[in-house]
Amino acid sequence: MAPHRHLEEQVSDATQALDQEEDKEDSLTALSEKHRVRRRTLLKHSSLLELLELPSLMDARVRSNRDDRDRKIRGWVCESTK
C-alpha cells in the first residue's frame, strides 16, 4: 500500500507543478500584452502630441491671417485621423 500512496503523492505534486507553470505562462502572456500596448503608445507619442498641438497652432495662424497654410494643416489633420 505504501508504494501506491507514494505514487499518488507524486501525481499530486506533478499536477500542482503543471498548474503553477500554467499560471506563470498566463502571467507572462498578460505582461507581454501590456508591454506591446505601451510600446505602441510610445511609438505614436510624437504623432499624438502633434495632433494635440494643432488647434492652438491653427488658432495662432488664423489670428495672423495665414489661411492658406491653415488649409494645408487642416487637410493633413483630416488625412492623419482616418
C-alpha positions, 0 to 999 in steps of 0.5 A: 500500500505504501508504494501506491500512496507514494505514487499518488503523492507524486501525481499530486505534486506533478499536477500542482507543478503543471498548474503553477507553470500554467499560471506563470505562462498566463502571467507572462502572456498578460505582461507581454500584452501590456508591454506591446500596448505601451510600446505602441503608445510610445511609438505614436507619442510624437504623432499624438502630441502633434495632433494635440498641438494643432488647434492652438497652432491653427488658432495662432495662424488664423489670428495672423491671417495665414489661411492658406497654410491653415488649409494645408494643416487642416487637410493633413489633420483630416488625412492623419485621423482616418 
